[in-house]
């Protein structure tokens, strides 16, 4: 069956076995033609929110009118626009439904905002990771427009000797 919300859903990664090579280069069979790892793994970033800024209105309207009561009242409001079925002004008939759906949308938006705040706090927590070793499973960071590495981070990495534990943000664990 066709899922109408499939367009708005996030894609889930395929589940497969994972080999981790610690401090040793990946075998040639695990690299593509450009020397990058063939398998890309998902990040540890936690996302529990339902909406983004772009998807809030369409998803929320779909969820609200997916409920049978709201859909029934929507049909009644549509029928009010036809003179044969009209008993009152159609705008007056639509006003209660508009108020109820608006209040529900505001409530859903506020709850989702709180989920975004919680996700941000979880993703910004510190965790212990193994440092000063080469992760051959992760592609080299690009030096593109959105590069978040600083020279201080690079110099700290070079000054340390041998593998050790360091604190890292949870979202940055790869």
N, C-alpha and C positions, 0 to 999 in steps of 0.2 A: 504494500500500500504506500502511496506517496505521502510523505510527511511534509506539511506546508512550512514548518519551521526549520527544515533542514538547511535552508539558505542562511539562516541567522545563527545556527549552532556552530560552536567551535569544533574543529576536526580533532578526533582522538587518534593518538599515534598507534601504530601497529605494535602488538606485543611480540617480542622476540627475545632470544637468549642474548646475553651481553657478555663479552669478554673484555676484561680490563687489563691493560698492559702497563704496569707501574715501572717507571724509569727505564723502559726499553721501547725502542721504536716499533711502530706497527709493521706487521709483515706486508709485503708488497700486495698480497691478495686482498688486504683490507683497505687499500688506497685506490682512488680513482685515477684517471689520466693526468690530472693536475696535481697529484700528490696529497689531496685532501682525504680525510676518512670518508668511506662510503656510507657508513651508518651514522646518522645524526640522531642524538638522543634528546629527549625533552628536558627542560630545566626543572628545578625544584620549586619554581614559583607557584605559590598557592593562590588559586582564584575560585572563590565561592560565590561571587556576585552573579546575578542573572542578567543584568543589563549593562550596556555601555551608553555613552551619550547618544550615539547614532541609533541604537536599537531599542531605546526605552519606549518611544511612542508606539512603533508598530507591534513590538512584543507585548506591551502592556494592553493595548487595545485588543489584540488577539486573545490574550488570556482572559480579559474581562468579558468579551462577547462570546467566549467559548462556554461560559456558564449559561445554562439554559434560561435562567430568570432574566439576565441582562439581554440575551438574544430575543426573548419573548417581548420585552418592553421595547426593544429596538424595532421589531416588526410592528408593534402597535403604533409607534411614532411614525413609521413610514406610512402606515395606513391612514393616519390622520391627515396626510397631505392630499389624499384623494377626497373630493367633495362628497362622494357617496357614503364614505365611512366617517367623515369628520363630524365631531360633536363640539369640539372647541378649537381654538387657534392651535395649529401644529407646533408653534414655538412654545406655547404654554405646556403642551403635552411633552415636549422634549426637555423642558427645564428640569424636572426631577431626575430624569435619567442622566442628564449632563452633570448635575450636582453630585449624584452618587458616584458616577464613574470618575469624576474629578477628585473627589475625596479619596477614593480607593487608589487612584494613580499617585496622589501625593503620599499616601501611606506606603505604597509599594516603593516609591522612589526614595523615601526616607529610610526604609528598611534596607534597601540595596546600598544606599550611601553608607550606612553603618557597616554593611558587609565589606565594602571597599576599604573603609578605615581599618577594620579588623585584618583584612588581607594584607594591607600595607604594614601593619604592626608585626604580623607574623613574618612577612618577607624581609623586614628590617632587623629581625632578631639576629644576634650573633651566635655562631656555631663554630666548633673546632674542626679544622680541616688540616690535612697534611700539606705542608708548605715546602718550598725549595726543592721541588722535584718537577720533572717534565711530564706533563700530561699529554701523551701522544694521541689519546682518544678524542681530544677536543681540537677543532681546527684553530689555526693561528688567528688571533684577534685582528680584525681589519683596522686599518688606520684611516677609516672613512670619516665622514662628517660627524657621526655620533660616536666618537671614541671617548670612553670614560676613564681610561687609564691615565694616570699622572706620572710625571718623571720621578716623583718621590716613590711611588710604588715600584717602578722598575729598578731604582737604585737600591731600595731596601731588599729587593729580591736578589740582587747581585752581591750585596754585602754579607748575607747570611751564609753559613757553611753547613752543608748536609741537610737532610730532611728533618723537619721538626713540625710541631703543631702550632697553628696560629688561629686567631679568631677571624671569621669571615661572615659577611651578611648571608643569611640563609638563601636569598634569591640568587646570589652569585655562585653558589656551589654547583659545580659541573661534574 
